[in-house]
């Protein structure tokens, strides 16, 4: 899936671009002419790249090595192999430049090491691209693949790394243009295997299925670590004791949530429901969420209701639960009552996110990882330019 921020950037024009004051001239819009340099710093001499997404009409496809956008045909049956638009990179330490000549919306730059990725297409009025999945039955399960996300349209280039779905081989990015020189750092060497080892150790400690998030090849080498939303094993009652304590605390204490844009709301628990005075809950009460609700931040009482006040409150509750900050001193004031140093300090927490952030100071580890104390530094790991002149995506630390 796309991370929340890239999805928004893909569906709204320049969502985070500045609102230019009357009488001032905004920077020039991005032309559909952008050199994309793909660097192989992986240590392997067999690396393939793919550039997937949709064109300006919304039709899915791939960017070929010459920079042209190739629309996918609509096949007659499901899971029809997609045409091969892999871009073979040179040996480790070399670069390959693709001249993007068309806009790409909701895109991904993929890399695979050692072998190609198998993509498929499903039929439809608009065909559907089937990307690598997160189950052992997926034909790409034993393939070492990774990706970053981007949208390149007439308003801007917006690109980001994200760990919402998984951690895999590290990617970094750089760009030049009207916004100056920008860069996004990769995970350091050894981070992937350390995160995997940490999850295996956490399973040994608490019995929760953290170890099932680790995918290895036949030799035992870690290929990727998946987020809990992709676990093949239900986390069941993992959060039950913690949630009981939270609901008990706020039966007698007020929980104050600052939406940081749409007002401040105070809530208490009564009859098993956390109710906020003056907040329209859109007909979905804040009842006790499940493990799946907490990890996804988009189901049950934590469903994403959009840009309204309820959605902002739900985002802050989801962040507080994933970070386990609601029982801390100051946890009754979200999100500014606690500091990032206090995140993930409870034994019951999102240990995937905890371990990711031991190595990555930027990049979302769950969908609302941008929630933080007012004035805190952004953690989304993105670059954005209204008139980019170059963009580099590198595989490897």
Backbone torsions as a table, in degrees:
resi	resn	phi	psi	omega
1	UNK	NA	157.2	172.6
2	UNK	-76.2	145.8	172.7
3	UNK	-64.7	160.1	-175.9
4	UNK	-58.7	-41.6	-176.7
5	UNK	-67.8	-42.7	179.0
6	UNK	-67.2	-36.9	177.7
7	UNK	-60.6	-44.5	179.0
8	UNK	-64.1	-41.6	179.5
9	UNK	-65.0	-30.2	-178.5
10	UNK	-78.6	-25.7	-174.3
11	UNK	-105.6	-9.1	176.1
12	UNK	-128.6	138.3	-176.3
13	UNK	-73.5	118.3	175.3
14	UNK	47.1	54.9	-176.0
15	UNK	-54.0	-40.6	-176.1
16	UNK	-101.3	9.0	177.5
17	UNK	-70.9	151.5	-177.4
18	UNK	-69.7	150.7	173.7
19	UNK	-86.3	111.9	-173.5
20	UNK	-77.3	138.2	-176.5
21	UNK	-72.9	149.6	177.2
22	UNK	-55.2	135.4	178.1
23	UNK	91.8	-14.1	176.9
24	UNK	-97.5	151.5	-178.2
25	UNK	-100.0	124.5	178.0
26	UNK	-73.6	157.9	175.7
27	UNK	-59.3	156.0	-179.7
28	UNK	-62.0	143.7	177.8
29	UNK	-68.5	153.0	-179.3
30	UNK	-68.4	130.1	172.0
31	UNK	-80.0	155.0	176.4
32	UNK	-80.1	63.9	-178.1
33	UNK	-156.5	90.1	-172.8
34	UNK	-137.8	119.5	175.1
35	UNK	-74.4	120.3	177.1
36	UNK	-105.0	114.7	179.6
37	UNK	-98.0	125.0	179.9
38	UNK	-105.5	115.6	-176.7
39	UNK	-103.7	133.9	174.4
40	UNK	-101.7	100.2	175.7
41	UNK	-116.0	27.6	-170.4
42	UNK	-80.5	-20.4	-171.3
43	UNK	91.7	-9.0	176.9
44	UNK	-106.2	144.5	177.7
45	UNK	-93.6	2.3	177.8
46	UNK	-121.0	94.3	-178.1
47	UNK	-135.4	137.2	177.1
48	UNK	-118.9	144.9	175.3
49	UNK	-119.2	152.4	175.7
50	UNK	-138.8	146.2	176.1
51	UNK	-125.6	105.1	-177.3
52	UNK	-110.4	163.5	177.9
53	UNK	157.7	-159.1	177.3
54	UNK	-123.5	149.5	176.2
55	UNK	-81.5	-173.9	-174.9
56	UNK	-67.0	-14.5	177.7
57	UNK	-90.9	-6.1	-177.5
58	UNK	92.0	7.1	-178.2
59	UNK	-87.6	131.0	-177.6
60	UNK	-76.4	156.3	178.0
61	UNK	175.8	-163.3	-179.2
62	UNK	-130.0	152.7	170.2
63	UNK	-89.6	126.4	179.6
64	UNK	-79.7	172.5	-177.5
65	UNK	-61.4	-25.2	179.5
66	UNK	-85.7	1.7	177.3
67	UNK	93.4	-6.3	-179.6
68	UNK	-80.6	147.8	178.1
69	UNK	-89.6	126.6	-177.3
70	UNK	-109.6	108.9	179.1
71	UNK	-66.7	142.4	177.3
72	UNK	-79.2	136.9	173.7
73	UNK	-73.8	153.6	175.5
74	UNK	-88.1	115.9	-174.4
75	UNK	-80.6	177.8	-179.7
76	UNK	-91.3	-13.4	-178.2
77	UNK	-144.7	160.0	179.5
78	UNK	-65.9	154.2	175.2
79	UNK	54.4	41.6	171.9
80	UNK	-78.8	128.4	180.0
81	UNK	-54.0	132.9	178.7
82	UNK	-75.8	152.8	173.3
83	UNK	-56.2	150.1	-176.5
84	UNK	-85.4	105.6	176.1
85	UNK	-111.5	30.6	177.5
86	UNK	-65.6	146.8	176.8
87	UNK	-115.1	107.8	-178.7
88	UNK	-72.2	121.2	179.0
89	UNK	-87.5	161.6	178.4
90	UNK	-76.7	-176.9	-179.3
91	UNK	-58.8	161.8	178.3
92	UNK	-54.7	132.8	-177.2
93	UNK	100.5	-2.8	-179.0
94	UNK	-112.1	168.4	-178.3
95	UNK	-128.2	151.9	175.7
96	UNK	-131.0	130.4	-178.0
97	UNK	-107.1	129.7	176.2
98	UNK	-111.4	119.3	-178.9
99	UNK	-82.1	94.8	178.9
100	UNK	-61.9	118.8	-177.2
101	UNK	-112.8	-0.3	176.8
102	UNK	-139.3	156.2	177.9
103	UNK	-72.3	149.6	179.1
104	UNK	-132.1	124.2	-175.8
105	UNK	-107.6	138.5	177.7
106	UNK	57.2	45.2	-171.1
107	UNK	-94.3	169.3	172.7
108	UNK	-139.2	141.6	166.4
109	UNK	-102.9	117.4	-177.4
110	UNK	-104.2	150.3	168.3
111	UNK	-130.8	144.5	170.5
112	UNK	-134.5	142.6	-176.2
113	UNK	-112.1	128.2	174.7
114	UNK	90.6	-35.9	178.6
115	UNK	-154.1	163.6	-176.8
116	UNK	-77.7	157.4	172.5
117	UNK	-83.2	141.0	174.4
118	UNK	-97.2	113.6	174.2
119	UNK	-103.0	152.7	179.6
120	UNK	-133.8	165.8	-179.2
121	UNK	-131.3	136.3	172.6
122	UNK	-105.0	146.2	-177.9
123	UNK	-73.2	162.0	176.8
124	UNK	166.1	172.1	174.4
125	UNK	-54.4	-41.1	165.7
126	UNK	-119.2	120.6	-175.9
127	UNK	-64.0	156.7	-179.6
128	UNK	-111.3	125.6	176.8
129	UNK	-80.4	126.8	177.7
130	UNK	-98.5	114.5	-175.9
131	UNK	-97.3	167.6	178.4
132	UNK	-53.5	140.5	-176.2
133	UNK	-108.5	-166.7	-170.1
134	UNK	-125.2	30.3	177.3
135	UNK	-126.1	156.1	-177.9
136	UNK	-65.3	-18.1	178.5
137	UNK	-80.5	-11.3	179.9
138	UNK	-68.9	135.5	-177.5
139	UNK	-64.4	-14.4	179.5
140	UNK	-98.4	9.6	-173.9
141	UNK	-58.5	-38.5	-177.7
142	UNK	-94.9	11.3	178.1
143	UNK	-96.2	137.9	178.1
144	UNK	-85.5	96.5	-177.9
145	UNK	-126.9	158.1	179.4
146	UNK	-156.9	171.2	-179.1
147	UNK	-160.2	162.1	163.6
148	UNK	-124.3	168.0	-173.7
149	UNK	-116.9	151.5	179.0
150	UNK	-161.4	159.8	164.4
151	UNK	-132.9	132.3	178.4
152	UNK	-127.3	106.2	-179.4
153	UNK	-133.9	-170.2	-175.4
154	UNK	-68.1	-15.5	-179.0
155	UNK	-88.8	-37.7	-175.4
156	UNK	-175.2	170.3	161.4
157	UNK	-99.9	126.0	176.1
158	UNK	-128.6	117.9	-177.2
159	UNK	-135.4	145.3	179.6
160	UNK	-151.3	154.1	165.9
161	UNK	-94.0	154.3	-178.0
162	UNK	-151.4	141.6	174.7
163	UNK	-114.4	20.9	178.9
164	UNK	-62.9	-38.0	-179.1
165	UNK	-95.1	-40.4	-172.8
166	UNK	-167.2	164.9	166.1
167	UNK	-115.4	130.5	-179.7
168	UNK	-142.0	-156.9	179.8
169	UNK	-54.4	137.9	-171.3
170	UNK	-70.2	145.5	177.6
171	UNK	-128.4	141.3	171.6
172	UNK	-127.8	163.8	-178.4
173	UNK	-142.0	151.6	172.0
174	UNK	-141.5	152.2	175.0
175	UNK	-147.7	156.4	171.6
176	UNK	-127.3	157.4	179.4
177	UNK	156.4	-156.0	-176.1
178	UNK	-64.4	-23.4	178.5
179	UNK	-88.7	4.8	-179.6
180	UNK	88.5	-161.3	178.8
181	UNK	-89.5	125.9	-179.9
182	UNK	-126.7	153.4	178.3
183	UNK	-150.1	153.4	174.9
184	UNK	-128.6	124.0	-174.0
185	UNK	-81.3	152.1	177.6
186	UNK	-88.2	171.6	167.6
187	UNK	-63.4	145.1	178.7
188	UNK	-71.9	163.0	176.2
189	UNK	-55.2	135.8	177.1
190	UNK	85.6	-7.7	-176.2
191	UNK	-64.8	-42.4	-177.0
192	UNK	-59.5	-48.9	-178.8
193	UNK	-67.6	-32.6	178.7
194	UNK	-69.5	-39.9	176.6
195	UNK	-62.9	-43.4	178.5
196	UNK	-60.9	-45.8	179.4
197	UNK	-62.4	-37.7	178.5
198	UNK	-64.0	-37.6	179.1
199	UNK	-70.9	-37.9	176.3
200	UNK	-63.5	-42.0	178.7
201	UNK	-66.2	-36.3	179.3
202	UNK	-66.0	-39.0	175.2
203	UNK	-60.4	-42.5	178.9
204	UNK	-63.8	-28.7	-177.4
205	UNK	-81.1	-44.9	-173.4
206	UNK	-117.7	-4.8	176.8
207	UNK	80.5	-6.2	177.7
208	UNK	-72.6	155.1	-170.6
209	UNK	-79.2	44.5	178.7
210	UNK	-62.3	-32.2	-177.7
211	UNK	-66.2	-24.2	-179.5
212	UNK	-71.2	-9.8	180.0
213	UNK	-81.7	-6.9	-175.6
214	UNK	-97.7	124.1	176.9
215	UNK	-108.4	128.8	-179.8
216	UNK	-124.7	161.2	174.8
217	UNK	-87.3	-174.9	-174.1
218	UNK	-65.1	-19.6	179.1
219	UNK	-92.9	-2.6	-179.5
220	UNK	92.5	1.5	177.2
221	UNK	-72.2	134.6	-178.8
222	UNK	-70.8	124.6	177.3
223	UNK	-92.7	-43.5	-179.6
224	UNK	-162.2	161.5	172.4
225	UNK	-122.6	123.8	-175.0
226	UNK	-92.5	151.5	174.9
227	UNK	-70.6	156.8	-177.5
228	UNK	-57.8	-23.4	177.6
229	UNK	-62.9	-20.4	-178.8
230	UNK	-104.9	11.6	178.4
231	UNK	-65.0	138.1	176.5
232	UNK	-83.7	-4.7	179.9
233	UNK	-118.6	132.0	-179.4
234	UNK	-67.8	133.6	176.5
235	UNK	-76.7	-6.4	170.5
236	UNK	51.1	-121.3	-174.6
237	UNK	-94.9	24.7	-177.7
238	UNK	-51.7	-41.8	-175.0
239	UNK	-91.6	-3.4	-168.2
240	UNK	-56.7	-51.9	-177.5
241	UNK	-62.5	-43.0	178.8
242	UNK	-61.9	-45.7	-178.9
243	UNK	-64.8	-36.9	176.2
244	UNK	-58.9	-42.1	179.3
245	UNK	-67.0	-40.0	179.0
246	UNK	-64.0	-47.5	-177.6
247	UNK	-65.9	-34.7	176.6
248	UNK	-68.0	-40.3	-179.6
249	UNK	-60.8	-45.5	-173.3
250	UNK	-89.8	8.3	166.0
251	UNK	-76.8	-24.9	-179.9
252	UNK	-119.6	-3.8	-179.4
253	UNK	-129.4	142.8	179.4
254	UNK	-80.5	132.3	172.7
255	UNK	-97.7	120.7	-179.7
256	UNK	-107.0	125.2	-179.4
257	UNK	-119.0	119.7	176.6
258	UNK	-94.6	114.0	-179.9
259	UNK	-73.6	-11.6	176.6
260	UNK	65.6	11.9	174.9
261	UNK	-162.7	-26.0	-173.6
262	UNK	-123.3	21.6	175.8
263	UNK	108.8	171.0	179.3
264	UNK	-112.3	133.2	-175.8
265	UNK	-126.7	139.3	179.9
266	UNK	-112.5	133.9	-176.3
267	UNK	-135.8	155.7	173.3
268	UNK	-139.4	161.9	-179.4
269	UNK	-96.1	131.7	174.5
270	UNK	-147.3	129.2	-179.5
271	UNK	61.9	28.9	179.2
272	UNK	81.7	4.1	-178.6
273	UNK	-116.8	130.7	174.3
274	UNK	-88.6	109.7	-174.1
275	UNK	-113.4	136.4	-179.8
276	UNK	-111.0	126.1	-179.0
277	UNK	-61.6	130.5	175.5
278	UNK	78.9	4.2	-178.3
279	UNK	-102.0	125.9	174.1
280	UNK	-77.5	114.8	-176.8
281	UNK	-87.3	10.8	176.9
282	UNK	57.8	23.2	178.8
283	UNK	81.9	4.4	177.9
284	UNK	-120.5	106.3	-175.8
285	UNK	-73.0	156.1	175.1
286	UNK	-84.8	80.1	174.4
287	UNK	-88.2	-179.0	-179.0
288	UNK	-68.7	123.1	-178.2
289	UNK	-80.2	162.6	174.0
290	UNK	-90.0	172.8	175.2
291	UNK	-59.5	-42.1	179.7
292	UNK	-63.1	-37.8	178.2
293	UNK	-62.4	-43.5	-177.1
294	UNK	-67.4	-48.4	-176.8
295	UNK	-66.6	-37.9	-177.6
296	UNK	-82.6	-26.0	-175.6
297	UNK	59.0	23.0	-173.5
298	UNK	-153.9	37.8	174.7
299	UNK	-153.8	165.8	-179.0
300	UNK	55.9	-139.4	-178.5
301	UNK	-68.2	-13.6	-179.3
302	UNK	-101.8	19.5	-178.1
303	UNK	-61.5	150.3	-178.8
304	UNK	-80.8	103.8	-177.9
305	UNK	-90.1	5.7	176.3
306	UNK	99.8	-149.6	-172.1
307	UNK	-91.0	16.9	179.3
308	UNK	-87.1	177.9	-177.1
309	UNK	-63.8	-36.4	179.1
310	UNK	-62.4	-41.8	178.1
311	UNK	-61.3	-38.8	179.4
312	UNK	-67.9	-39.0	176.8
313	UNK	-66.1	-45.2	-179.9
314	UNK	-60.5	-38.7	178.9
315	UNK	-62.0	-41.4	-178.5
316	UNK	-73.3	-33.8	173.4
317	UNK	-66.1	-43.0	179.9
318	UNK	-61.7	-42.8	178.9
319	UNK	-64.3	-43.3	-179.3
320	UNK	-64.0	-36.3	179.4
321	UNK	-71.7	-46.0	179.0
322	UNK	-60.6	-34.4	-179.0
323	UNK	-92.4	-6.9	178.7
324	UNK	55.9	56.2	-178.4
325	UNK	-109.9	-0.9	-172.5
326	UNK	-75.3	-18.9	179.0
327	UNK	-97.1	-4.8	-178.4
328	UNK	-76.2	157.6	169.3
329	UNK	-60.6	126.0	-174.3
330	UNK	93.3	-11.8	-178.9
331	UNK	-68.8	-12.0	176.7
332	UNK	-77.2	-5.9	175.8
333	UNK	-121.2	104.4	-177.0
334	UNK	-110.6	139.6	0.8
335	UNK	-98.3	0.4	-170.4
336	UNK	-88.8	-1.6	-178.7
337	UNK	-79.3	-11.1	178.3
338	UNK	-129.7	160.1	-179.8
339	UNK	-107.1	159.3	177.9
340	UNK	-55.6	-28.0	179.0
341	UNK	-65.4	-18.5	-179.2
342	UNK	-92.7	-7.4	-178.7
343	UNK	-65.1	145.6	171.9
344	UNK	63.1	23.6	-178.5
345	UNK	-89.6	-13.3	174.4
346	UNK	-79.0	150.2	178.9
347	UNK	-62.3	-32.3	175.6
348	UNK	-97.0	110.4	-177.6
349	UNK	-160.9	178.1	174.0
350	UNK	-81.8	91.7	-174.7
351	UNK	-70.2	-24.7	172.5
352	UNK	-59.9	-50.8	179.9
353	UNK	-63.6	-40.2	178.3
354	UNK	-57.1	-48.8	-177.4
355	UNK	-69.8	-38.2	176.7
356	UNK	-57.8	-45.0	-175.3
357	UNK	-78.7	-5.1	168.3
358	UNK	-67.8	-25.4	-176.2
359	UNK	-116.6	-22.9	-176.1
360	UNK	-120.2	113.3	176.2
361	UNK	-82.4	-16.4	176.1
362	UNK	-126.6	156.0	-177.9
363	UNK	104.0	124.7	-178.9
364	UNK	-64.7	137.3	171.4
365	UNK	-105.8	-9.1	170.5
366	UNK	-154.3	164.3	-167.9
367	UNK	-59.1	-28.3	-178.9
368	UNK	-111.0	37.5	179.5
369	UNK	-71.7	-5.9	175.3
370	UNK	-81.8	-12.7	177.3
371	UNK	-66.6	133.6	178.9
372	UNK	-165.9	173.3	176.8
373	UNK	-55.3	147.4	179.2
374	UNK	-55.6	128.0	179.9
375	UNK	88.6	0.3	-178.6
376	UNK	-73.0	157.3	-178.2
377	UNK	-68.5	143.5	177.2
378	UNK	-66.6	149.8	-177.6
379	UNK	-124.3	16.2	-168.8
380	UNK	-82.4	-12.1	175.5
381	UNK	63.5	49.9	-177.4
382	UNK	-125.3	162.9	166.4
383	UNK	-129.4	149.1	-176.0
384	UNK	-147.8	133.9	-179.0
385	UNK	-147.9	129.8	-179.7
386	UNK	-74.1	-22.1	179.2
387	UNK	-144.0	73.7	-176.9
388	UNK	-72.4	145.6	176.1
389	UNK	-111.5	-17.5	174.1
390	UNK	-159.3	154.2	177.4
391	UNK	-145.1	128.1	179.6
392	UNK	-120.9	132.0	175.4
393	UNK	-122.4	125.1	-174.0
394	UNK	-118.3	137.1	173.6
395	UNK	-98.0	125.3	177.8
396	UNK	112.9	153.6	179.9
397	UNK	-78.5	NA	NA
